[in-house]
Amino acid sequence: MRISGQLARRRALPLRHLFAVMPPLLAGCTINHYQPRHFEFVTVVKKPKSGSGGWRAACLHVPIVNTATWDTFFCKMGVEMPLETKAEGAISTALAQRIAADCANEAGRLVLGFPNSPSPGLVCQDFKSTFHTILNRAVLGSQVTTLCDKETTPHVIEF
């Protein structure tokens, strides 16, 4: 059993490196790394004078590169987060950006460590779904969407 487990891991190893979300690509590095500045949040719903509420959104176009063929697919997503919640209180833009970047990096690590599909479109869907789950756990009510809010300007992550 021990040898068969090692063989299974060796067979799976090439799939781990088939795709890489690469914002930005520096010195040949294929590890994803989101920065808070990638999340250019705008307020789309102002916070009410009392209580929690309000809404901010950002739009990202993230390249997914098939490192076998170097074909690029842009994964487009909206990232939305409340301005204030009962649990966390007021969330500054800088904090929202840091939370979003940390959650995106974790989602990338999970999805790209063991991709479920060789299709860039399906890798994009897996990434967005995982990112949504992690972000919503960090700040209840946050979401990652397929469409960007009309108030946002897409931030294209460059290599």
N, CA, C and O atoms as a DFTB+ gen file, in Angstrom:
636 C
 N C O
     1  1       0.828      -1.205       0.000
     2  2       0.000       0.000       0.000
     3  2       0.860       1.253       0.000
     4  3       0.504       2.265      -0.603
     5  1       1.978       1.174       0.672
     6  2       2.831       2.348       0.754
     7  2       3.365       2.755      -0.622
     8  3       3.391       3.938      -0.961
     9  1       3.788       1.763      -1.409
    10  2       4.300       2.059      -2.739
    11  2       3.187       2.594      -3.634
    12  3       3.416       3.537      -4.392
    13  1       2.002       2.023      -3.568
    14  2       0.907       2.506      -4.405
    15  2       0.520       3.940      -4.033
    16  3       0.154       4.724      -4.909
    17  1       0.595       4.286      -2.765
    18  2       0.326       5.665      -2.350
    19  2       1.350       6.621      -2.920
    20  3       1.007       7.726      -3.339
    21  1       2.612       6.203      -2.938
    22  2       3.665       7.043      -3.519
    23  2       3.455       7.213      -5.017
    24  3       3.649       8.305      -5.551
    25  1       3.058       6.135      -5.704
    26  2       2.794       6.228      -7.139
    27  2       1.623       7.155      -7.423
    28  3       1.667       7.938      -8.372
    29  1       0.590       7.075      -6.619
    30  2      -0.566       7.957      -6.808
    31  2      -0.163       9.415      -6.648
    32  3      -0.622      10.278      -7.396
    33  1       0.693       9.686      -5.676
    34  2       1.149      11.068      -5.491
    35  2       2.000      11.518      -6.665
    36  3       1.886      12.662      -7.106
    37  1       2.845      10.645      -7.176
    38  2       3.685      11.003      -8.328
    39  2       2.832      11.275      -9.555
    40  3       3.124      12.197     -10.317
    41  1       1.776      10.485      -9.760
    42  2       0.881      10.710     -10.898
    43  2       0.128      12.033     -10.740
    44  3      -0.128      12.720     -11.729
    45  1      -0.220      12.387      -9.528
    46  2      -0.978      13.613      -9.283
    47  2      -0.102      14.859      -9.375
    48  3      -0.617      15.951      -9.618
    49  1       1.187      14.722      -9.190
    50  2       2.087      15.875      -9.154
    51  2       1.999      16.753     -10.397
    52  3       1.926      17.972     -10.241
    53  1       2.001      16.215     -11.642
    54  2       1.904      17.104     -12.798
    55  2       0.630      17.935     -12.806
    56  3       0.657      19.074     -13.270
    57  1      -0.485      17.409     -12.311
    58  2      -1.727      18.178     -12.282
    59  2      -1.620      19.385     -11.365
    60  3      -2.267      20.404     -11.609
    61  1      -0.818      19.289     -10.320
    62  2      -0.659      20.418      -9.403
    63  2      -0.071      21.623     -10.114
    64  3      -0.335      22.762      -9.726
    65  1       0.717      21.387     -11.143
    66  2       1.420      22.481     -11.812
    67  2       0.829      22.811     -13.174
    68  3       1.416      23.585     -13.931
    69  1      -0.335      22.231     -13.500
    70  2      -0.935      22.458     -14.801
    71  2      -1.426      23.894     -14.958
    72  3      -1.258      24.496     -16.019
    73  1      -2.025      24.435     -13.921
    74  2      -2.539      25.802     -13.971
    75  2      -1.975      26.618     -12.833
    76  3      -1.624      26.088     -11.780
    77  1      -1.895      27.901     -13.057
    78  2      -1.465      28.794     -11.995
    79  2      -2.179      30.121     -12.159
    80  3      -2.168      30.694     -13.248
    81  1      -2.795      30.616     -11.111
    82  2      -3.315      31.972     -11.115
    83  2      -2.120      32.825     -10.757
    84  3      -1.510      32.629      -9.705
    85  1      -1.780      33.761     -11.609
    86  2      -0.497      34.430     -11.449
    87  2      -0.615      35.942     -11.381
    88  3      -0.143      36.610     -12.300
    89  1      -1.202      36.509     -10.372
    90  2      -1.174      37.965     -10.227
    91  2      -0.207      38.363      -9.140
    92  3      -0.450      37.980      -7.995
    93  1       0.811      39.055      -9.367
    94  2       1.484      39.254     -10.641
    95  2       2.529      38.170     -10.866
    96  3       2.883      37.458      -9.927
    97  1       3.027      38.031     -12.086
    98  2       4.073      37.066     -12.386
    99  2       5.405      37.792     -12.245
   100  3       5.682      38.726     -12.997
   101  1       6.218      37.380     -11.306
   102  2       7.501      38.026     -11.067
   103  2       8.615      36.999     -11.131
   104  3       8.548      35.969     -10.460
   105  1       9.623      37.261     -11.919
   106  2      10.813      36.419     -12.004
   107  2      10.458      34.946     -12.203
   108  3      11.091      34.073     -11.609
   109  1       9.451      34.663     -13.035
   110  2       9.087      33.292     -13.343
   111  2       8.290      32.593     -12.267
   112  3       8.013      31.401     -12.396
   113  1       7.915      33.282     -11.220
   114  2       7.151      32.673     -10.123
   115  2       5.721      32.417     -10.588
   116  3       5.094      33.288     -11.191
   117  1       5.207      31.217     -10.307
   118  2       3.846      30.887     -10.715
   119  2       2.914      30.752      -9.518
   120  3       1.824      30.193      -9.643
   121  1       3.323      31.250      -8.379
   122  2       2.485      31.185      -7.185
   123  2       1.624      32.437      -7.138
   124  3       2.116      33.555      -7.288
   125  1       0.324      32.227      -6.927
   126  2      -0.568      33.375      -6.867
   127  2      -0.259      34.206      -5.625
   128  3       0.081      33.676      -4.567
   129  1      -0.384      35.506      -5.783
   130  2      -0.195      36.381      -4.636
   131  2      -0.990      37.652      -4.859
   132  3      -0.595      38.518      -5.640
   133  1      -2.104      37.755      -4.171
   134  2      -2.952      38.940      -4.266
   135  2      -2.483      39.959      -3.249
   136  3      -2.103      39.617      -2.129
   137  1      -2.515      41.197      -3.652
   138  2      -2.174      42.320      -2.784
   139  2      -3.468      43.074      -2.470
   140  3      -4.402      43.063      -3.272
   141  1      -3.527      43.725      -1.311
   142  2      -4.728      44.521      -1.007
   143  2      -5.060      45.536      -2.104
   144  3      -6.234      45.806      -2.357
   145  1      -4.049      46.094      -2.751
   146  2      -4.277      47.104      -3.795
   147  2      -5.027      46.543      -5.010
   148  3      -5.581      47.312      -5.796
   149  1      -5.051      45.225      -5.173
   150  2      -5.794      44.624      -6.277
   151  2      -7.307      44.781      -6.090
   152  3      -8.059      44.679      -7.059
   153  1      -7.751      45.025      -4.874
   154  2      -9.172      45.131      -4.563
   155  2      -9.536      46.612      -4.434
   156  3      -9.468      47.188      -3.349
   157  1      -9.921      47.214      -5.555
   158  2     -10.250      48.640      -5.599
   159  2     -11.738      48.810      -5.273
   160  3     -12.578      48.982      -6.157
   161  1     -12.027      48.755      -3.973
   162  2     -13.415      48.822      -3.525
   163  2     -14.002      50.210      -3.724
   164  3     -13.340      51.228      -3.522
   165  1     -15.275      50.217      -4.128
   166  2     -16.065      51.443      -4.181
   167  2     -17.335      51.193      -3.372
   168  3     -17.837      50.070      -3.320
   169  1     -17.841      52.233      -2.751
   170  2     -19.087      52.108      -1.988
   171  2     -20.250      52.138      -2.965
   172  3     -20.408      53.094      -3.724
   173  1     -21.057      51.098      -2.943
   174  2     -22.213      51.038      -3.837
   175  2     -23.518      51.287      -3.085
   176  3     -24.514      51.687      -3.689
   177  1     -23.522      51.054      -1.771
   178  2     -24.665      51.382      -0.916
   179  2     -24.100      52.037       0.338
   180  3     -23.343      51.415       1.084
   181  1     -24.467      53.281       0.565
   182  2     -23.959      53.988       1.746
   183  2     -24.492      53.357       3.021
   184  3     -25.586      52.792       3.043
   185  1     -23.708      53.460       4.070
   186  2     -24.092      52.928       5.377
   187  2     -25.190      53.798       5.968
   188  3     -25.109      55.025       5.910
   189  1     -26.218      53.171       6.539
   190  2     -27.254      53.965       7.206
   191  2     -26.670      54.687       8.430
   192  3     -25.632      54.287       8.957
   193  1     -27.335      55.732       8.865
   194  2     -26.828      56.518      10.000
   195  2     -26.710      55.687      11.265
   196  3     -25.801      55.906      12.065
   197  1     -27.615      54.736      11.458
   198  2     -27.521      53.893      12.647
   199  2     -27.582      52.423      12.245
   200  3     -28.256      52.052      11.284
   201  1     -26.876      51.612      12.989
   202  2     -26.877      50.171      12.736
   203  2     -25.887      49.767      11.667
   204  3     -25.169      50.592      11.103
   205  1     -25.872      48.471      11.406
   206  2     -24.950      47.951      10.409
   207  2     -25.562      48.082       9.025
   208  3     -26.762      48.319       8.885
   209  1     -24.732      47.926       8.009
   210  2     -25.219      47.987       6.633
   211  2     -24.211      48.647       5.726
   212  3     -23.048      48.824       6.089
   213  1     -24.661      49.004       4.558
   214  2     -23.792      49.558       3.542
   215  2     -23.076      48.432       2.797
   216  3     -22.986      47.304       3.280
   217  1     -22.575      48.763       1.620
   218  2     -21.996      47.738       0.768
   219  2     -20.882      48.322      -0.081
   220  3     -20.987      49.445      -0.574
   221  1     -19.817      47.556      -0.249
   222  2     -18.719      47.956      -1.138
   223  2     -18.471      46.825      -2.117
   224  3     -18.783      45.667      -1.840
   225  1     -17.901      47.175      -3.273
   226  2     -17.644      46.159      -4.294
   227  2     -16.358      46.480      -5.039
   228  3     -15.941      47.634      -5.127
   229  1     -15.744      45.438      -5.571
   230  2     -14.556      45.550      -6.422
   231  2     -14.741      44.578      -7.578
   232  3     -15.550      43.654      -7.502
   233  1     -13.991      44.792      -8.641
   234  2     -14.060      43.936      -9.815
   235  2     -12.640      43.552     -10.218
   236  3     -11.773      44.415     -10.354
   237  1     -12.408      42.252     -10.409
   238  2     -11.086      41.766     -10.804
   239  2     -11.178      40.923     -12.068
   240  3     -12.137      40.179     -12.272
   241  1     -10.172      41.055     -12.900
   242  2      -9.965      40.176     -14.045
   243  2      -8.609      39.528     -13.816
   244  3      -7.567      40.168     -13.957
   245  1      -8.639      38.249     -13.462
   246  2      -7.440      37.532     -13.026
   247  2      -7.031      36.517     -14.094
   248  3      -7.849      35.692     -14.501
   249  1      -5.783      36.566     -14.552
   250  2      -5.359      35.577     -15.550
   251  2      -5.135      34.201     -14.925
   252  3      -4.528      34.074     -13.861
   253  1      -5.634      33.185     -15.605
   254  2      -5.314      31.804     -15.260
   255  2      -4.511      31.290     -16.445
   256  3      -4.982      31.326     -17.582
   257  1      -3.322      30.822     -16.187
   258  2      -2.425      30.403     -17.246
   259  2      -2.215      28.901     -17.199
   260  3      -1.880      28.337     -16.157
   261  1      -2.417      28.262     -18.345
   262  2      -2.086      26.860     -18.483
   263  2      -0.583      26.819     -18.708
   264  3      -0.112      27.192     -19.782
   265  1       0.173      26.376     -17.718
   266  2       1.632      26.432     -17.815
   267  2       2.188      25.395     -18.788
   268  3       3.382      25.418     -19.088
   269  1       1.353      24.490     -19.284
   270  2       1.807      23.549     -20.308
   271  2       1.785      24.203     -21.689
   272  3       2.673      23.963     -22.507
   273  1       0.757      25.038     -21.949
   274  2       0.616      25.666     -23.267
   275  2       0.813      27.181     -23.228
   276  3       0.964      27.806     -24.278
   277  1       0.814      27.768     -22.063
   278  2       0.893      29.209     -21.818
   279  2      -0.317      29.960     -22.355
   280  3      -0.257      31.172     -22.565
   281  1      -1.433      29.234     -22.581
   282  2      -2.684      29.893     -22.935
   283  2      -3.218      30.596     -21.694
   284  3      -3.126      30.074     -20.583
   285  1      -3.783      31.799     -21.898
   286  2      -4.298      32.593     -20.785
   287  2      -5.812      32.733     -20.889
   288  3      -6.354      32.979     -21.967
   289  1      -6.477      32.574     -19.768
   290  2      -7.924      32.745     -19.643
   291  2      -8.143      33.761     -18.535
   292  3      -7.579      33.614     -17.450
   293  1      -8.953      34.794     -18.782
   294  2      -9.214      35.776     -17.735
   295  2     -10.444      35.395     -16.941
   296  3     -11.547      35.297     -17.479
   297  1     -10.239      35.184     -15.663
   298  2     -11.292      34.846     -14.713
   299  2     -11.842      36.164     -14.167
   300  3     -11.151      36.878     -13.439
   301  1     -13.079      36.479     -14.518
   302  2     -13.685      37.756     -14.124
   303  2     -14.591      37.528     -12.929
   304  3     -15.386      36.589     -12.896
   305  1     -14.453      38.417     -11.940
   306  2     -15.253      38.250     -10.719
   307  2     -15.505      39.571     -10.026
   308  3     -14.703      40.502     -10.099
   309  1     -16.648      39.627      -9.348
   310  2     -16.955      40.729      -8.456
   311  2     -16.708      40.277      -7.030
   312  3     -16.956      39.121      -6.687
   313  1     -16.220      41.181      -6.203
   314  2     -15.990      40.898      -4.786
   315  2     -16.780      41.950      -4.018
   316  3     -16.578      43.151      -4.202
   317  1     -17.683      41.487      -3.154
   318  2     -18.570      42.406      -2.437
   319  2     -18.497      42.143      -0.942
   320  3     -18.416      40.999      -0.494
   321  1     -18.529      43.241      -0.177
   322  2     -18.369      43.135       1.271
   323  2     -19.150      44.259       1.960
   324  3     -19.186      45.385       1.464
   325  1     -19.772      43.955       3.097
   326  2     -20.484      45.016       3.825
   327  2     -19.520      46.059       4.402
   328  3     -18.350      45.772       4.656
   329  1     -20.035      47.266       4.602
   330  2     -19.244      48.324       5.233
   331  2     -19.188      48.144       6.742
   332  3     -18.214      48.522       7.393
   333  1     -20.254      47.559       7.289
   334  2     -20.326      47.330       8.736
   335  2     -21.234      46.140       8.999
   336  3     -22.271      45.980       8.356
   337  1     -20.834      45.312       9.947
   338  2     -21.668      44.187      10.368
   339  2     -21.847      44.260      11.880
   340  3     -21.087      44.941      12.568
   341  1     -22.834      43.569      12.383
   342  2     -23.031      43.519      13.829
   343  2     -21.857      42.830      14.511
   344  3     -21.421      43.255      15.581
   345  1     -21.347      41.772      13.898
   346  2     -20.262      40.991      14.510
   347  2     -18.923      41.721      14.485
   348  3     -18.216      41.750      15.493
   349  1     -18.565      42.316      13.335
   350  2     -17.245      42.938      13.190
   351  2     -17.250      44.445      13.423
   352  3     -16.195      45.040      13.640
   353  1     -18.410      45.057      13.381
   354  2     -18.474      46.512      13.462
   355  2     -18.092      47.116      12.124
   356  3     -18.212      46.467      11.085
   357  1     -17.631      48.359      12.148
   358  2     -17.235      49.042      10.911
   359  2     -15.980      48.391      10.342
   360  3     -15.053      48.051      11.077
   361  1     -15.966      48.224       9.025
   362  2     -14.820      47.627       8.335
   363  2     -14.265      48.684       7.393
   364  3     -14.914      49.060       6.417
   365  1     -13.069      49.156       7.686
   366  2     -12.447      50.178       6.844
   367  2     -12.115      49.585       5.476
   368  3     -12.046      48.366       5.318
   369  1     -11.913      50.450       4.501
   370  2     -11.536      49.986       3.167
   371  2     -10.217      49.232       3.214
   372  3     -10.074      48.188       2.577
   373  1      -9.253      49.752       3.966
   374  2      -7.946      49.078       4.063
   375  2      -8.088      47.673       4.661
   376  3      -7.448      46.730       4.196
   377  1      -8.922      47.538       5.686
   378  2      -9.136      46.228       6.287
   379  2      -9.870      45.301       5.310
   380  3      -9.530      44.123       5.199
   381  1     -10.864      45.826       4.609
   382  2     -11.596      45.028       3.618
   383  2     -10.647      44.523       2.535
   384  3     -10.738      43.372       2.110
   385  1      -9.736      45.390       2.090
   386  2      -8.759      44.990       1.074
   387  2      -7.835      43.886       1.601
   388  3      -7.545      42.929       0.883
   389  1      -7.380      44.013       2.828
   390  2      -6.490      43.002       3.421
   391  2      -7.215      41.672       3.586
   392  3      -6.653      40.617       3.290
   393  1      -8.454      41.717       4.056
   394  2      -9.233      40.490       4.230
   395  2      -9.453      39.816       2.872
   396  3      -9.265      38.607       2.737
   397  1      -9.854      40.605       1.867
   398  2     -10.103      40.045       0.539
   399  2      -8.834      39.422      -0.042
   400  3      -8.890      38.333      -0.613
   401  1      -7.698      40.092       0.096
   402  2      -6.432      39.558      -0.427
   403  2      -6.050      38.263       0.285
   404  3      -5.660      37.290      -0.361
   405  1      -6.160      38.250       1.604
   406  2      -5.822      37.038       2.363
   407  2      -6.735      35.873       1.970
   408  3      -6.265      34.748       1.803
   409  1      -8.023      36.136       1.823
   410  2      -8.969      35.078       1.459
   411  2      -8.728      34.586       0.035
   412  3      -8.820      33.387      -0.224
   413  1      -8.420      35.494      -0.891
   414  2      -8.125      35.096      -2.275
   415  2      -6.859      34.243      -2.331
   416  3      -6.809      33.254      -3.062
   417  1      -5.844      34.619      -1.568
   418  2      -4.604      33.831      -1.542
   419  2      -4.851      32.432      -0.990
   420  3      -4.294      31.458      -1.495
   421  1      -5.680      32.329       0.041
   422  2      -6.005      31.022       0.602
   423  2      -6.798      30.184      -0.404
   424  3      -6.536      28.991      -0.563
   425  1      -7.762      30.804      -1.078
   426  2      -8.544      30.086      -2.093
   427  2      -7.641      29.599      -3.219
   428  3      -7.777      28.466      -3.679
   429  1      -6.726      30.444      -3.660
   430  2      -5.796      30.042      -4.705
   431  2      -4.925      28.883      -4.278
   432  3      -4.676      27.962      -5.056
   433  1      -4.462      28.925      -3.045
   434  2      -3.624      27.842      -2.528
   435  2      -4.401      26.529      -2.520
   436  3      -3.864      25.490      -2.905
   437  1      -5.646      26.567      -2.091
   438  2      -6.466      25.354      -2.020
   439  2      -6.826      24.817      -3.403
   440  3      -6.686      23.622      -3.662
   441  1      -7.286      25.690      -4.280
   442  2      -7.743      25.255      -5.603
   443  2      -6.581      24.836      -6.489
   444  3      -6.645      23.804      -7.157
   445  1      -5.536      25.620      -6.496
   446  2      -4.425      25.335      -7.407
   447  2      -3.514      24.239      -6.892
   448  3      -2.743      23.662      -7.659
   449  1      -3.593      23.946      -5.604
   450  2      -2.802      22.844      -5.069
   451  2      -3.268      21.512      -5.619
   452  3      -2.462      20.605      -5.826
   453  1      -4.573      21.387      -5.859
   454  2      -5.155      20.154      -6.382
   455  2      -6.301      20.509      -7.322
   456  3      -7.464      20.342      -6.956
   457  1      -5.996      21.004      -8.544
   458  2      -7.081      21.402      -9.449
   459  2      -7.953      20.205      -9.817
   460  3      -7.454      19.102     -10.038
   461  1      -9.272      20.443      -9.880
   462  2     -10.227      19.393     -10.223
   463  2     -10.395      19.217     -11.719
   464  3     -10.986      18.230     -12.159
   465  1      -9.888      20.155     -12.514
   466  2     -10.129      20.118     -13.948
   467  2      -8.945      20.708     -14.702
   468  3      -8.254      21.586     -14.186
   469  1      -8.709      20.229     -15.925
   470  2      -7.687      20.860     -16.761
   471  2      -8.220      22.071     -17.520
   472  3      -7.457      22.730     -18.225
   473  1      -9.509      22.379     -17.393
   474  2     -10.107      23.506     -18.101
   475  2      -9.935      24.799     -17.302
   476  3     -10.319      24.860     -16.134
   477  1      -9.354      25.844     -17.932
   478  2      -9.206      27.117     -17.206
   479  2     -10.530      27.687     -16.721
   480  3     -10.588      28.281     -15.645
   481  1     -11.595      27.517     -17.499
   482  2     -12.905      28.017     -17.080
   483  2     -13.408      27.331     -15.822
   484  3     -13.982      27.977     -14.945
   485  1     -13.196      26.027     -15.731
   486  2     -13.624      25.296     -14.539
   487  2     -12.720      25.598     -13.346
   488  3     -13.188      25.631     -12.207
   489  1     -11.444      25.814     -13.597
   490  2     -10.534      26.232     -12.517
   491  2     -10.995      27.594     -11.982
   492  3     -10.987      27.828     -10.774
   493  1     -11.394      28.481     -12.889
   494  2     -11.916      29.798     -12.494
   495  2     -13.146      29.637     -11.604
   496  3     -13.242      30.279     -10.558
   497  1     -14.093      28.778     -12.017
   498  2     -15.299      28.560     -11.222
   499  2     -14.964      27.992      -9.845
   500  3     -15.525      28.431      -8.841
   501  1     -14.057      27.026      -9.791
   502  2     -13.638      26.453      -8.503
   503  2     -13.011      27.526      -7.622
   504  3     -13.279      27.594      -6.422
   505  1     -12.166      28.370      -8.232
   506  2     -11.518      29.432      -7.475
   507  2     -12.554      30.393      -6.900
   508  3     -12.507      30.717      -5.713
   509  1     -13.494      30.853      -7.737
   510  2     -14.505      31.801      -7.269
   511  2     -15.372      31.194      -6.165
   512  3     -15.691      31.866      -5.185
   513  1     -15.744      29.951      -6.322
   514  2     -16.567      29.285      -5.311
   515  2     -15.831      29.149      -3.980
   516  3     -16.395      29.412      -2.918
   517  1     -14.578      28.741      -4.049
   518  2     -13.771      28.589      -2.830
   519  2     -13.505      29.951      -2.194
   520  3     -13.596      30.094      -0.975
   521  1     -13.177      30.947      -3.010
   522  2     -12.941      32.305      -2.530
   523  2     -14.198      32.824      -1.831
   524  3     -14.108      33.424      -0.760
   525  1     -15.375      32.594      -2.435
   526  2     -16.645      33.039      -1.833
   527  2     -16.836      32.423      -0.448
   528  3     -17.179      33.125       0.504
   529  1     -16.617      31.131      -0.337
   530  2     -16.802      30.435       0.942
   531  2     -15.873      30.993       2.014
   532  3     -16.303      31.258       3.136
   533  1     -14.618      31.169       1.672
   534  2     -13.628      31.657       2.640
   535  2     -13.919      33.109       3.024
   536  3     -13.848      33.469       4.199
   537  1     -14.246      33.944       2.027
   538  2     -14.521      35.358       2.293
   539  2     -15.772      35.528       3.150
   540  3     -15.793      36.361       4.056
   541  1     -16.810      34.748       2.871
   542  2     -18.041      34.853       3.649
   543  2     -17.841      34.374       5.085
   544  3     -18.510      34.860       5.998
   545  1     -16.929      33.430       5.292
   546  2     -16.596      33.020       6.667
   547  2     -15.857      34.130       7.401
   548  3     -16.047      34.326       8.601
   549  1     -15.017      34.852       6.677
   550  2     -14.244      35.937       7.299
   551  2     -15.136      37.124       7.651
   552  3     -15.025      37.684       8.741
   553  1     -16.015      37.506       6.733
   554  2     -16.949      38.618       6.961
   555  2     -18.314      38.163       6.447
   556  3     -18.553      38.116       5.240
   557  1     -19.193      37.834       7.370
   558  2     -20.513      37.326       7.015
   559  2     -21.229      38.307       6.092
   560  3     -21.288      39.507       6.362
   561  1     -21.762      37.783       5.016
   562  2     -22.470      38.614       4.045
   563  2     -21.627      38.957       2.837
   564  3     -22.153      39.458       1.843
   565  1     -20.336      38.702       2.898
   566  2     -19.455      38.965       1.753
   567  2     -19.705      37.928       0.679
   568  3     -20.156      36.818       0.962
   569  1     -19.409      38.298      -0.554
   570  2     -19.617      37.347      -1.637
   571  2     -18.680      37.596      -2.801
   572  3     -18.166      38.699      -2.989
   573  1     -18.473      36.549      -3.576
   574  2     -17.723      36.615      -4.819
   575  2     -18.719      36.238      -5.903
   576  3     -19.335      35.174      -5.845
   577  1     -18.876      37.111      -6.890
   578  2     -19.888      36.935      -7.913
   579  2     -19.252      36.790      -9.299
   580  3     -18.088      37.136      -9.501
   581  1     -20.022      36.282     -10.229
   582  2     -19.550      36.145     -11.609
   583  2     -19.560      37.492     -12.315
   584  3     -18.680      37.777     -13.128
   585  1     -20.550      38.319     -12.007
   586  2     -20.658      39.635     -12.623
   587  2     -20.177      40.710     -11.658
   588  3     -20.353      40.602     -10.444
   589  1     -19.577      41.733     -12.210
   590  2     -19.118      42.861     -11.398
   591  2     -20.238      43.884     -11.272
   592  3     -21.047      44.045     -12.186
   593  1     -20.281      44.569     -10.147
   594  2     -21.246      45.645      -9.941
   595  2     -20.980      46.741     -10.971
   596  3     -19.829      47.023     -11.303
   597  1     -22.046      47.354     -11.470
   598  2     -21.909      48.389     -12.513
   599  2     -21.146      49.619     -12.033
   600  3     -20.654      50.394     -12.853
   601  1     -21.039      49.813     -10.710
   602  2     -20.316      50.963     -10.154
   603  2     -18.801      50.746     -10.119
   604  3     -18.045      51.689      -9.886
   605  1     -18.364      49.522     -10.347
   606  2     -16.932      49.201     -10.236
   607  2     -16.235      49.313     -11.591
   608  3     -16.857      49.245     -12.651
   609  1     -14.928      49.486     -11.509
   610  2     -14.068      49.461     -12.682
   611  2     -13.199      48.217     -12.573
   612  3     -12.563      48.003     -11.541
   613  1     -13.159      47.386     -13.625
   614  2     -12.346      46.176     -13.537
   615  2     -10.872      46.483     -13.289
   616  3     -10.284      47.348     -13.939
   617  1     -10.298      45.770     -12.352
   618  2      -8.851      45.853     -12.098
   619  2      -8.259      44.608     -12.745
   620  3      -8.471      43.489     -12.276
   621  1      -7.518      44.814     -13.822
   622  2      -6.894      43.696     -14.521
   623  2      -5.551      43.420     -13.851
   624  3      -4.678      44.285     -13.787
   625  1      -5.410      42.202     -13.358
   626  2      -4.165      41.791     -12.720
   627  2      -3.170      41.506     -13.839
   628  3      -3.419      40.661     -14.699
   629  1      -2.056      42.204     -13.825
   630  2      -1.032      42.043     -14.854
   631  2       0.017      41.049     -14.414
   632  3       0.224      40.842     -13.218
   633  1       0.675      40.438     -15.371
   634  2       1.823      39.569     -15.074
   635  2       2.999      40.442     -14.743
   636  3       4.083      39.934     -14.458
